Amino acid sequence: MISTQLHELGMAEAATLIRTKCLSPVELTEAHLKRIDAVESRVQAWVTVTPEAAIKAAKKAERELMNGNYRGPLHGIPYGAKDIICTEGLRTSGGSQVAPDYVPSTNAAVIERLTDAGAVLLGKTTTTEFAYQGGEPPTRNPWNLSHTPGGSSSGSAAAVSAGMAAFTLGTQTFGSLIRPAAYNGLTCMKPTFGRISRYGVFYASWTLDHIGCFTRTVEDTAITLEALAGWDSRDPATLPGEAPRFTSGIDRDIRGMVVGLPDSFFLAEEPAITAAVESAIEVLKSLGVQFKRVKLPDCMQEAVAAHRMTMRAEGAAYHMENYKTRADDYGSAMREQLELGYELSAVDYLQAQRVRTVFRNEMMRLFTEVDALLTPSTPTLALPGYKTGSPMFNGPFTNAGLPAMTIPIGIEASRQLPIGMQLAGPLMGEETLLALGSKFQQATSWHRMSAQIH
């Protein structure tokens, strides 16, 4: 007998029940669709929900299971995809009025991989316009409906937090995975740049865009990362060769690992965040982790400026043809960013890349001293209203292409808002982060807490 409500099951737990035929993919999909019916009007996480297609896919997954064709731990697991990720035959608007009725003829690479893994697509989740800052959707934070869920992957984070999907796809160009995951009490990995193909995803910035998944646990994050990672000839930025078995990484021994605590930059503005991080450090110390203060590169502020310049220039280039003829269809915040991009010169852009190269190399040198870095995931709690919050604590690792992961470490009591801890590692160092996060979650229960939607 399953005592937990089906929409509250973790992915790994649901996968075990499906594999052992104690739970039907159809039952699980129906439970999430019922949850959408119950809370979506208050959370507003979805652009499009496709119940008929989802049930059809779930029935196919069930038939395969009964015929002995089990595809793995994502078989029959319901998920959502951010609305900049192309889905064959299903509208992909990018949160914009530029092409609000665009229906792709092919799937993005990540959708292909999830389909091959047997996952069940429930629909498309909200985003800021083309995943930029500005053009915020109406999506609410399930923990406190008067607050933002963060962005740009607003709907993806809120949908998992509210129990409307087992996991969701999102993207990050500055802080759009880690920040909303932290705001919504979720676990999320922004992997090494190039780990996951961006083929079929609307670009915000060619050299900054990353794809990741919102989940409840580190184990679930490892499962999704293992399914999505790998080389793809259609995205020249993808890393060559076979991806690691990330689910094996969660069992690594963390005793004796050295974690760096940055000496500057990552200073939270709210005492509740600082206190939660200090408590999390004590938990990791009790698990045998050692800590060391580390000095960040001197060029942190220059790197932030180069990051913004790169995003504006590459975004302007990507949108150039549409902007020539449809500028008025872009929102005001998006137009402002694109205009700033068009004002940049080739010299400006190349100097920004030089700064980024120096910064990346200096960040990599930190990992000759430590196995990982630990910081707050965000400088503040989720803000009231619709502004999606500051991505400043996430940007350095996006800029350098280094893996970073957030895990929940507390709740601010008066506003009932989650707090996250960010772990970052060297290039291709996801397994270290998964091991640290997994051991932390085995020793704590923050990841088991759920939003109570009122």
Buried (B, 14 or more C-beta within 10 A) or exposed (E): EEEEEBBBBBBBBBBBBBBEEEBBBBBBBBBBBBBBEBBBEEBBBBBBBBBEBBBBBBBBBBEBBEEEEBBBBBBBBBBBBBBBBBBBEBBBBBBBBBBEEEEBEEBBBBBBBBBEBBBBBBBBBBBBBBBBBBBBBEBBBBBBBEBBBBBBBBBBBBBBBBBBBBBBBBBBBBBBBBBBBBBBBBBBBBBBBBBBBBBBBBBBBBBBBBBBBBBBBBBBBBBBBBBBBBBBEEBEBBBEEEBBEBBEBBEBEBEEBEBBBBEEBBEBEBEBBBBBBEBBBEBBEEBEBEBEEBEBBEBBEBBBEBBBBBBBBBBBBBBEEBBEEBBEBBBEBBBBBBBBBEEBEEEBBEBBBEBBEBBBEBBBEBBEEBBBBBBBBBBBBBBEEBEBBBBBBBBBBBBBBBBBBBBBBBBBEEBBBBBBBBBBBBBBBBBBBBBBBBBBBEEBEBBEBBBEBE
